[in-house]
């Protein structure tokens, strides 16, 4: 640079005399010209240096800022509000071929949904069109939806604000609730509750909801949000074989230590997770959740928890929530007094393959009934269930119209509809009672914590009363020998009065228990332990309110 600049200056000075003979003034002018040219070139050089520094500085800033910009864009992407799809425009269901809901007022049914997406990823995902068709069917059948506050109020009082109602629950908190389910709810003016895995909100976008979407949904008043753990909605090894189970409802296998968690370690982990979940609700300005849904519907009754650990889980959940929700239960727990007493409510699971007609049929099956609402229960095999779905059992086997396997057959009458019965009268006739190996049994308060079973043979009657934590209380009395006996059982919340033929066998008091723990309906059974002899059967049955 310096050599090139000197040569250029000499050339300029040599050119000056060409115009005339130089004088003293001319010499000064030439020198001034040289200085002027030099100053200009110095200025250009400085500008060039400044431009280079600016460009290099800008490039450096870009390099340094790129990770931060990417992080900001990722944060914005996580927090964005997705575009909603329009609800299907065609009416999704023709109600004319289908009967409307039950004529009498019924307890609400809790429907368990998961994801909604145009392209289902599995059996738990509904398309927007299928959800629209289901909600259209509910609307046409006269069902109203409940908020969580209304449903919790029902559990406390037993009074539903509407004759026919459903409580819509959506587990996991997927983005499909905002993008696809919310427009369908808005179309029918319905409400629902989203059960959030709070540690997943805003992660794995676009699968889960963002907090911004949660807030928009809450602001619509169509949605409220409830608890589904913080980060305990997953499976992990629960024994040395690697068998997987819900991490909330199991003690985990600690491979490094070669043992299960202790009850104390399990309790601390569960409390920490639930505290974080509740903290997330508070941190994001959402009301504290009132209900909790078990991940995978695995509760303490189906897992490896000891009695002490199970009690810890129950204690923690009862301390924070009005009730828990599950899709599977060892005994029927539809919404009502029995479920409220147990602190756990059973839900009707809705799948991507559930048609609107099938949903209405299931709702009629779940609808709470009243004693005497069916004149002759034995004329309605569809209202009876076979315990465990075992072949060779069910109503036809009990009444002598079907094939039996083994030495015992049984049938349960509307276990969901009768869960909260506590005052009614059963009248029945048992026949073909021959020898000592044939009998017919009638269980009242079935599915409760204190069922009572009356077993009739040709020569004897036996009353078996059960209560939690105590041995069965059994009363046996002889009967006038006969192959046919008539039975009357009058049931109240506190007593069971048994009469066979014209003789009062006795009055059996039920154990004192919280309201709802002694309610239940009817189960029938027949036993034949003498191969080659006729099977006994239940020949007649009526149920009345008193």
N, C-alpha and C positions, 0 to 999 in steps of 0.2 A: 504494500500500500504506500509506504513513504517514498520509495524510489520512483514509483509511477507518478506520484503527486509532484515531485521535484522536476521531473522531465516535462511535465505539462506546464509548470510555471516558467521554465526557460524558454519554451516555445512561444509563450505569450509575450515575453519580453523582447524576443528577436523580431517578432512581427510588428512591433510598434513603430520602429523607425521607417518602415516602408512608406508611410504616409507623408513624411517630410523630415527635414533635418531637425534633430532633437536639440532643444535648448534646455536651460535650467528648469524653466517651468514645465517643459515637456517631460523632463526626467522625473519631476515630482509626480506628474500625472501618471506616468507609467508605473511608478512605484505604488501609487495609490491603487491603480488598476490591479496590480499583482496582489496587493493585500485584499482587495474586494473579492477577487476570484477565490483567493484562499479562504476567506471568511465564508463564502458561499459553500465551498466544498466541505469545510468543517461542519457547517450546519447540516448539510446533506448527510455527512457521516454520522453526526449525532442522531439525526432522525432515523437513519438506517439502524443504528445500534438500539434505539428505543423500540423500533418496530420488532426487531429480533427478540429483544427482551420481553416485549409484550406477547409475541407469539409463543415463545418458550414458556413464559409464565402461564399463559392460557392453557397450553398443552399440559403443563404440570398440574394445574388446577383440575383439568378434566380427569387426569389419571388419578389424582388424590380423591376427587369427589365421586368418581364412578361407584365405588362400593356403597357410599352413603346414599346416592341417588337410587341405586338398586334397592337398598334396604327401605328407603322411603316409599318407593313404588310398590314393593312387596307389602309393606304395612298398609298402604292405601288399598291395595288389592284385597288384603284380608278384611279390611274394614268396610269395603264398599257395600252398597245396597244393590243387589242384583235386579235386573229387569224382570218384572212379573209377566207371565203369560196370560193371555185372555182366557177366561173361563169358557168351556164349550158352550156354543150358542144354542144347540138343539136341546130340547127337553130330554133328559136322559132316561126317563122311565114312564111307562104307560101303566097307571095304577088300576085301570079298569078290570083286568083279569085277576087282580089280587084283592083279597079281603083286607079291610083296614085293620088297624091295631085292635087290641082287646077292648071290649065294651066298657069294662070296669076300670077304675083308676088303678094303676100299677106302680110299683117301685121303678125308679130309673134303671136302665141297663148301661153298664160302662163298656164302650167299644174301644178296643185296642188296635190302633193303626201304627204304622211305622213310616215308610217313605212314600213320596208321590213323585213320579217322574215319567216323561213321555216314553222312555225305553226302560222297562223294568229290569233291575239287576238281580232279581230273585223273587221268591214267592211272597215276600213281605212288602213288596213295592206295588202300589196301585198306579195305573195310568190316570191322568186327570179325567179322562172320559169315564173310567170306571168309578172313580170317586164321585163325579157329577151324577152318574146314574144312581148310586147308592143314596146320596143325599136327596136326590129328587124323589126316590122311593120313600124315604123317611118323611119328607115334607108332605107327599101325597097321602101318606097313612096317618097324618096328624101328629107326628112326633115333634117335640120341641127339644132344643139343646140346652143344657145347663152349663153355667160357669162352674169353676171349682168352688167358689164361695157358696153357690146354691147347692152343690152336691154335698159339701161338708155339712151344711145346715140340715140337709135331709138325713144324713147319718146321725146327727145329734137329736133330731126331733121326730124322724119317721114320717115327715110330711113333705111331699113333693109339690113344687109350685104348679105343676101341670099334670093332667091325667095320664098322658103318655110322654115320656121324656127319655133322652139318652144323654150320656156324658161322653163326649168324643175326646179321646186321648191319643196323642202322637208321641211315640218314644224316640229318643236319641237326639232330636233337634237338627234334622237335616235341612239343607237349603231348600229342598222341594216343598217344605211347608210354606215358605214365603213365596217362592216362585210359582207354585202350581196349586197348592191346597187353599191358600188364602183367597184367591179370586173366586174359587168355587164356594167357599163359606160365605163370602160377600154376596154372591148371587142368590143364595137362599136365606140370607139373614141369620146364619147360624154361628155358634160359638164353639171353641175348642180349647184344649190345654196342651201345651208343648212340654214334654218332660226332657229337661236339658242335662246332657253330660257336660257340666260347666267347664271342665278342663279342655273340652274339644271345641267349644265355641270359638270361631275365628280361625281354626286350624284346618288343614287339609282342604282348603278352599278349591273348588266350589262345592265340596260335599256337605260340610256342616254350615249352619247359619253363622253369620257374623253378629257381633253385638249390636251393630247399627240396624241390622234386619230385625233382631229381637226387639229392639226399642220401637221400631216402626209397627211391628205386629202388636205389641202391647198397647201402643197409642191408638190403634184401631178399635180397641175394646172388643174385638172378636176373639182375642187370644189372652190367656194368662199362662204363666210358666211355673212349672213344678220341678221337683228334684228327681234326678236319675243318676246320682253320684257325681263326683268331681272327675276322677280318673280311674274308677273301679269298674267300668263297663268293659271288662276284658276277661279272658280266661288264662289260667296259668296252672302249672302242675300242682296237684293237691295230694299226691302220694309218691312213693318211691318208684312206681312204674311209669310215671309221667302222665297219668290220667289228668285231663284238664277239667277245671271247674271254675265257676264264677269266683273272682277274687274277693267279692264282697261277702259271699255266703259260705266261704270255705277258709279253713286254716291252710296256708300255703306250705308247700314242701320247700325247705331250705336246703338246697343240694350241697352247699358248702359245709353245712353243719350235719347233714345226713339225718334230718329230723323234721317234723312238723313244727310250725309256729306253736308257741305256748298260747294258752287262752289269754294271758296278759298281753303278749305281743300282738295277737290278733285284735284284741280290744283296742289297743292304742292305734293300730293302723286304721281300723274302721272309723274310730272317732276323728282321727286327723283328716281322713278323706271327707267325711260329712261336714266337718268344720270348714274345710276349704270350699266345699260346695255352697254352704250357706253364706260364707264370706263373699263368694263371687256374686250371689244375688244382691247382697247389701252394697258391694262396691259398684255395681252397675245400676243402682237405684231401683231395683225390682222388689216388690213385696216379698216377704219371707214365704217360702213354699209351705203349703199346708198338707200336701200329700207326697208320697214317695213311691216310685215304681221300681221293683226289683229288677236288676239287669238279668236278662234271659229268663225272668220269672223264677229264678232259683232262690228260694228262701231257706231258712235254717232247717226246715223239716225235711229237706231233700239232700242234705250235704253232709260233710264229715265233721260238723261241729259237735263238740261235747255239749252236755246239758248246760254247763257253766258258760261256755262261749256263746251258745244259742241264746241264753238268757241275757248276756251282754248286748248282743245285737238287738234283741227285742227291746231292751231297756233304752238303748240309744235312740232307736227309731220312735218309740212311743214318747220319748222326751221332746222330740222335735216336730212330730207329725201327727195329724189327727187319725191317719190310717195309712196302710201300705197297700199297693196294688200288685196283683199277680195274675197270670193267665192260667196257672195250674194250681190246684189245691187238693189236699187229701180228702176233704169233705166239701160239699157245696157251700160257697160263701157269696151268694149274690148280694147286691146292695140291700141292706135292711138291718134289722136288729141283731141278727146272728153275726153278720159281718162286723157291725159296729162293736159288738162285745168282744169279738176276736181281734179287732184292730187291723183286719185285713179284708180286702174286697177282691172278689174274683171278677175278671173281665172276660168279655166275649171277643175273641181274637178275629180280626177281619183280614183276609188275605187278598192277594191280587186276583185270585180266581173266584172270589165270593161274588156271586151274582146278586142283583138287587132282590130278586125273588127269594133266594136262599137266605139273605140277610133278614128279610121280613119274617120268614119261617122260623129262623133262630130266635128272633126277638119274641115271637109268640110263645116259643118254648121256654124262654127265660122269664116271661112275664109272671109276676107274682099272682098266685091264685087264691081262692077262698074256699074253705070247706063247703061242700055241697054245690059248687059251681058246675060239676059234672054229675049227672043223675046216676049213671051206672058206670063206674070206672072200668069194670071188666069188659065192657063193650068197646073200649078204646085202647087197643094194644099199642098204638103210637104214642100214648102218654106214659108208657112204662119203659124203664131201662133195665138192661141186664148188667149187674155189677161186674165191672172189669171187661164187659163185652164177651164173656165166656160163652162158647157154643153150648147148646143143650140146656140153656137157662132162659130166663125171661118169662113174660106173662103166660105164653102158650104152654110152657113147661109146668108152670104153677097151676094152671087151670085144667091140665090134662089134655090139651089139644096139640101139644108139640112133643118132639123127641127130647129125651133127657139123657144126660151122660153122668156117670158117677152115681152117688147116693143122695145128692142134694141139688136143688134148683131154687133160684130166688129171683125176685123182681122188685124194683123200686118205683114208686109212683111219683112222677113229676118232682124229682129231687130239688130242682132250682125253684120251682113255683111254690113249693110247700115249706121252704126253709124257715119261714117265720110263723108257722102255725103253732099256736099254744093252747087253743080251746076248741075241741071238736069231739065228735062221737063216732066211733067205728062200729059197724055191725057186720058180721060175717058168718058164713057157714062153711065148715070143713067137713068133708066126707071121704069115704073109703079109708077109714082109720081102722086097720086090722093089725092085730098082734101088738108086740111091744116095739117093733122097729119102724113103725110108720107114724108120722106126725106132721102137723101143719103149724107154722109159726107166723105171728103177726107182731111186727115191731112198730111202736109209736115213738114220737120224738126222734125219728130216724135222722141221722146226721148230726144230732146234737151231742153235747158232752155227757148227757145223761139219758141214753135211750132205754126203753123198757120193752122187753120181748115176752110175749105170751105164747107158750108152746102147748099145743093140745094133742094128746094121743087118745086112743080108745078108752084108756082107763085112768089117765091122770092129766092134770094141768100144772104147768110150771111157769112161774113169773120170775124173770131175771131182770133185776134193776142194776144198772151200772152208773158209776159216778167217778170223776177223775181222782186218781190217787188212792182209791179204796178197792178192796176185793168186791166182786159181784155179790149182790144180795139176792138169794134165791129162795123162793117159797114154792113148795110142792104140795098139792092136795089131790086126793083120789076123786074120781068121777064115777058116776053110774056108767058101767061099761056100755059103749055104743059105738057104732061105726060112723056116726054123724053127730056133730055137736054144733050148737049155735053160740056165738061169742058176741058180747057187747063190751066195749072199752070206752069209758068216758074220761077224757083228758082235759086237765086244766094246767095252768102254769105250775101248780104246786102238787097236784095229786093225779094218780092214775087209778081209776076204779074198774075192777075186772069182774064180769059176770059171765058164767058159762051155763047155758040153758037157763034155768030159773034160779040158779044158786049164785049168790054173791061170793066170789072167791076172796076178795079182800080189796082194801084201799091202800095203795102204796104211795108214800110221799116222795116226791122228787127231792134231790139234794138242793139245799139253798145255793143259788148261783146268781151271778150278775144277769140282769135282764137280757134275754137273747141267747144265753148259753144252753137253755133247755128246750128250745123250740125245734120243731121238725115235723116231717110228714110220716109216711107209711111205707113199710117194706113187707113183702110176703115171702114165705119160703115153704117148701115141702121136702120131707126127708123119707127115704125108704132104704133101710138097712137090711132088708130081707129079700134077697134076689128071688125072682119068680113069683112074688106076691104083687097084687095091684098097688099102684102108686096112689097115695092120698092126693086130694086136690082141693083147691078153694073154689067152692061152687057159687058163692054169692058174696057181694061186698057193697056196702053203701057208706057214705061219709056225710055227716051233717054238722052244721055249726055248733050244735049243743048236744 
